[in-house]
Amino acid sequence: MEKQKKIADLIHSLLKELGETPDREGLVKTPARVAKSLAEILSGYKTDTDALFNGAFFKADYSEMVVIRDITFYSMCEHHMLPFFGKAHVAYIPDGKIVGLSKVPKLVRAYAARLQVQERMTLQIARTLQKKLNPLGVGVVVEARHLCMEMRGAKSEHSPALTSAMLGVFRKDAKTREEFLSLIRK
């Protein structure tokens, strides 16, 4: 709570610096609301991936591709502290071990809930799955709209950014990579 109070005080000062009157009716509670929302939006720093997976690894005699697509996420650009949001598509090919399907969206959201750049987030998701599962390979594609690019600067509306991370057989084998990419196409 002490941290939220400090953030609220900073937002109060920011409102003043922007030429606003932070004590007017519509803004009186804004600093506290912003502090609370930032704590939620940036909660990923507190996420322990070991706890997130919670031992949900299972032996399995399955060696085909597992794909979870259209995982919605919201993040904050670390350069401008403006939102970017979109969908992540994640695949892996097991090598004797699978993970509970719900853990993959939780992993995506844990990395998204930080000040972030899309490129790093994409790689963090892939590397964490590779480390935790030791699969034959991992593929991650992230498509996102960046408000820092749409609202300011380039003002390039509806120009999503695409990033990918391909590890193991997804990097080495063009057919595996193409299968993944064809499965996530809309």
N, C-alpha and C positions, 0 to 999 in steps of 0.2 A: 504493500500500500504506500509506503514511503516513496518508492520509485514512481508510482503513478502520480502522486502529489507533486513531485519535482517536475515531471513531464507536463502536468496541467499548468504549473506555474510558468514554464517555458512557453507553452501555447498562449497563455494569457499575454505574456510579453510580446510574442510574435504578432498577435492580433493588434496590439498597440502600435508596433513598428509598421504594420501594414496600413495604418491610418484608421483602424476600426476603433470602436468603443466597446471593449470587452465586457463592460458592466451593463450594456443595454439588454433589454428583455430577451431578444433572440439569441444572444451570445453568452449570457451569464453561465450557463451550464456547458457550453461548448468545450472549454479546456478539459474538463473532467471526462466528457464524452470522447474527445479525441484521444486522451491518454488511455482510456479503457479500450477503445477500438484498436489502437496501436499494439497494446498488450496482446490482444487476440490475433490480429493480423500477423504479428511477428513472433508468434508463440513457438515457431519451429526451432529456435535456439535452445529451447528447453527439452527438445525431443531426443531421447536416447534410442538409437535404432535397435539396440539389443532388446530394450523393453518394448519397443514398437512391434518387433517380430514375435516377442513373447513365446519363443520356442515353437512357433507354428511351422516347423519343418518336418516333413514326413518322407520316409523312404517310399519310393515308387518305381515300379518297373515301367516307366513311361519315358520315351525318348523323342517325342514329337514336340513341335513348337507350342508353347503356351503364350497366348496373346491377350492382353487386357487393353482395350482401346477406348478412346474418348474419355479419359480420366480428366474431369474438369479441375482446374486449379486457378488460384488467384495469388499473385505475388506482388512485390514492390521492387521497382528498379532501384538499385543502389546508387545510381548516378543522379537521379532527380527526385527520388522518393515519390514516384507516381506509379500507379498500378500497371501491371501487365498481367494478362490472363489468357487462358486458352485451354487446350487439351493436350494431354500426353498419351502416347501409345507405347506400351512396354511389352516386350516379348523376351522369352528365354527358352532354351532347350535344355531340359533337365539331364543330369548325369547321375541318376539314382536318388535324387532328392528334389522334392517340390516344396512350395511354400503356400500357405493359405492365401487364396486369391485376394481376400480383403486387405491383406498386408501391403499389396502393391500400391493401391490408391493412397493408403496411409503414408507410405514412403514418399510418394510424389508430393503430397500435401505438406509433409514435414519439411522437405527441402524448399518448397514454394513459400512457406511461412517464415521467410527471412528477407532481409535486404539482399537482393539477388541479381544476377545476370543470367539470362536464359541459357547461355552456353555452359556456364558452370553447373547450373541446376541439372541440365540434361546429363552431363558427365557424372555428377554425384549420384544420380539415380542408378545409372548403369553400373558404376563401380561398386556401389553398395550391394546391389543384387549379385554381382559377380563374386564379391568377397563372401557374402553370407551363404550363397547357394553352391558356389563352385560349379556352375552349369557348363555345358559345352559352349555356350555363348549367350550374350545379352544384346538386344537391340532396343533403343529408345529413340523416339521421334517426338519432338515437342513443337507445337504450332501455337503462336501467341500473338495477340495484339498488344502493342505498347502505347499507353497513353502519352508517354514522354515523346513519342514520335508523332502521335496523331494530334495532340492538343497544342504542341509548341514545336519549335525547331522546324523540322521538315514539313510538318502539318500534312503528313501523308496518311490519309484516312484509309482504313480497310486494307492495309498492306501488312499482312501477318508475317512474322519471322518464323522460319523453320530451322530447327537444329536437330542434329542426330548424333548418336553415339553408338557405334557398333563394336562389340568386343567378341573375341573368340571366333566361332564359325560365322557369325554375322559379318565380320570384317574380312575373313579369309575366303569365304565361299560366296560367290556372286549369286548362285541359285538360292541359297538360304536367305540372303539379304533381299533378293527380289520377291521371294515368297512372303516375307514379312511386310515389305512395302505394298505388295498387292493386297494383302489382308487388311491393311489399315486404310486403303483408299476408300473414299466414300462413293 
